[in-house]
Amino acid sequence: MALPDDPLHCAQQEALVLLSRLILFLWTPIFAFGILLRWSEADQRALFVLILTGVPLLGGALRLQRWSVERRAWIAILMIMGMSLPAMVMNGPRTLSTMAVALVMMLALMFFRMQTAIVILGVYLAATIAGLWLASQGLITPGPPDTALSMRYRVITLGVTFSGLWFSARVLQRTVQIYREAQAAAEQRQEAMLEAQREAELLQRRELVNTVTTGLTHDLANVVQVMTSTAELLEEEPLREEAQQSVKDLQRVGNEAALRLRTILSVGRPRSDFEQQASIDELFARLDLLLRPILGRRIQLTLHADAALPLLAIDRGRLEQILLNLAINARDAMPEGGTLRIEAKAAQGGAAINVADTGVGIDPALQKRIWEPFYTTKSAERGTGLGLAMVSRILESTGGRVQLTSALGVGTTFSLWLPAVTATL
């Protein structure tokens, strides 16, 4: 059963309403006028009475909304056949009877199967053959040909014929429109399915990243623990001053590495309220020392933070991890040197941090994919495709967001927003 909003059902309903209007407001007056003109022909009187009563009844039946479109279509087919078959038998294929055949065929094809239309066509063909046989046996007297009819009757015939052709063209136009709408809907569904498939693949990649990253980070944390423990033991040994300084440097680097590894492991793990706080002032105070060795001499680093910035609902290690990944991407985008500017300012409910470079920019066709795990435009030796994926995951876990603005040959800006710590009583 067709749904009320089914396009084909709506087109069928429109066709029946259009045909009912055509019958009631055009064909009924035309046939009534034609019958008045030829009322004196007593031998055709029964046929005229059938047409005069059948045509308006058909128009009224097609407007009954309580009946299904299939039922009204069958009524239209049977009534048109009932009025046209006697004319086909008595007079053979005339203009009006041929137009009736075309109209019934169109209704059959629009509402039912091809087999139904073939059966109806066979009935009309049998009626024509029967009429020819009866005429050859002298049982009926064929009517005069169309050319022998009066001019007024020809005008009536043309009016009915051309209005029927207009109806057929209108129905055909609506059918073509339905096909195009269905094709467009199918393309949209296919595109939606492909998008859902891409989202599923991306989710699988993220899960794979989480699993692999957690395992590798745990193993690396054990290695770093051995390194820092060895450095602690060496501090107690009597070493030369240069060796003692090297041990301190080793322990400092090991502690920094352990902090980075704990940051990676902490993504997605619930943390205490105290751990979920980061001061931008404290971060920017040491960000210069953290980033300059990574950027090199050909890249100028500019840091700026407004005064009285709120505490952010993210721990310092995670925020450092975000800025570190963005700075590495900026460095790789400026192989000939340039400027990296990091600025922070208060924003509604938190703080905004902009990381802007003067590098080569990102192709617009690739901007949606840069957040996918393992997707990178760098060579295998320089990139793994995990940096921006980690940035996106950290921001999602903390309620933050990021917006990308980039132009080829101009540079790239990552605009971050991070929520502030909510005050509790």
HUFEN-V231843 format. One record per backbone hydrogen bond with DSSP energy under -1.0 kcal/mol. CO is the residue of the C=O (numbers start at 1). NH is the residue of the N-H. Records with the same first field share a line. If there is no record, write none. Layout:
BEGIN
CO->NH, NH
END
This chain:
BEGIN
3->6
6->10
7->11
8->12
9->13
10->14
11->15
12->16
13->17
14->18
15->19
16->20
17->21
18->22
19->23
20->24
21->25
22->26, 27
23->28
26->30
27->31
28->32
29->33
30->34
31->35
32->36
33->37
34->38
38->41
40->42
41->44
42->45
44->48
45->49
46->50
47->51
48->52
49->53
50->54
51->55
53->57
54->58
55->59
56->60
57->61
58->62
61->64
63->65
64->67
68->72
69->73
70->74
71->75
72->76
73->77
74->78
75->79
76->80
77->81
78->82
79->83
80->84
81->85
84->88
85->89
86->90
87->91
88->92
94->98
95->99
96->100
97->101
98->102
99->103
100->104
101->105
102->106
103->107
104->108
105->109
106->110
107->111
108->112
113->117
114->118
115->119
116->120
117->121
118->122
119->123
120->124
121->125
122->126
123->127
124->128
125->129
126->130
127->131
128->132
129->133
130->134
131->135
132->136
133->137
134->139
135->138
145->148
146->149
150->154
151->155
152->156
153->157
154->158
155->159
156->160
157->161
158->162
159->163
160->164
161->165
162->166
163->167
164->168
165->169
166->170
167->171
168->172
169->173
170->174
171->175
172->176
173->177
174->178
175->179
176->180
177->181
178->182
179->183
180->184
181->185
182->186
183->187
184->188
185->189
186->190
187->191
188->192
189->193
190->194
191->195
192->196
193->197
194->198
195->199
196->200
197->201
198->202
199->203
200->204
201->205
202->206
203->207
204->208
205->209
206->210
207->211
208->212
209->213
210->214
211->215
212->216
213->217
214->218
215->219
216->220
217->221
218->222
219->223
220->224
221->225
222->226
223->227
224->228
225->229
226->230
227->231
228->232
229->233
230->234
231->235
234->237
237->239
240->244
241->245
242->246
243->247
244->248
245->249
246->250
247->251
248->252
249->253
250->254
251->255
252->256
253->257
254->258
255->259
256->260
257->261
258->262
259->263
260->264
261->265
262->266
264->267
266->269
272->276
278->312
279->283
280->284
281->285
283->287
286->290
287->291
288->292
291->295
292->296
298->338
300->340
302->342
304->344
311->421
312->278, 314
315->319
316->320
317->321
318->322
319->323
320->324
321->325
322->326
323->327
324->328
325->329
326->330
327->331
328->332
329->333
331->334
333->360
334->337
338->300
340->302
341->356
342->304
343->354
344->306
345->352
347->350
349->420
350->347
351->418
352->345
353->416
354->343
355->414
356->341
360->409
363->366
366->369
369->372
372->375
379->383
385->374
386->390
387->391
388->392
389->393
390->394
391->395
392->396
393->397
394->398
395->400
401->417
403->415
405->413
407->410, 411
411->407
412->357
413->405
414->355
415->403
416->353
417->401
418->351
419->313
END
